[in-house]
Amino acid sequence: MLFLWLLLIQLVIFGLLLLFLRTFLTHNISKATAHLEELNQDYTAKLEEAKKKLEEADKHYDEALLRAKFDAEKTRVQIVKEAHEAQENILGQGRKQSEEIIAQAERARELVLEEMDKKVEERAVRRACELVQAILPAEIHKDMHTHWVDEMFKHGLDALDRLNLPEGIEEAKVVSAHPLSHEQKSLLARKIKQKTGLEIRLSETEDPLLIAGFTVILGTVVIDGSMKLKIVEAMKHAKHAK
């Protein structure tokens, strides 16, 4: 009987112990489960937040990358445009300078040719005058000069009526193929006074290459009544007629 009571007491104690352990473990497990659930929720929330931040970071990165590409393309286009404009400007300046150099060279060539033509023409005129002098006998040469001077007195000085002579002229330079006689000088002085109203003294020099006739120089005004002028005009006419 005692044994049964002891057994019963042990069973009761064991049952109470099991109940206590079950209650304790159930409470701890529930608490641990709740804590784990809280940790899981917190982890999930943080994971979602981290995912959201990562997505935002990716979005910002994509936007920044897109802006960088746009800015880079814009800069590239601007650089290409500026380089093209600079190239066109350099080429334009080069073309302009080349054209100016060519134009200057052309002008220089024309001036050289004109100078050469002038020298050739002067030599040709001089040679022609020398040939005429050599061919004509002295007597005929002198008669031709006298006739040329007479014609000059008749009509050659009419241009003085139409010319504006510089002010302050006191001297007329006369260049003659042969020396003028005293009568011819006096007549020339009277003709000049008659045409201009000025008392002008004459200074005479001789130039046989004029062949016949004379020229009168009043400041910057030149009246050429020489046979040399006719030869020059004939040569120019023949040159232009070619």
Secondary structure, DSSP 8 states (H G I E B T S, - for coil): -HHHHHHHHHHHHHHHHHHHHHHHHHHHHHHHHHHHHHHHHHHHHHHHHHHHHHHHHHHHHHHHHHHHHHHHHHHHHHHHHHHHHHHHHHHHHHHHHHHHHHHHHHHHHHHHHHHHHHHHHHHHHHHHHHHHHHHS-HHHHHHHHHHHHHHIIIIITGGGGT----TT--EEEEEESS---HHHHHHHHHHHHHHH----EEEEEE-GGG-SEEEEEETTEEEEEEHHHHHHHHHHHHHHT-
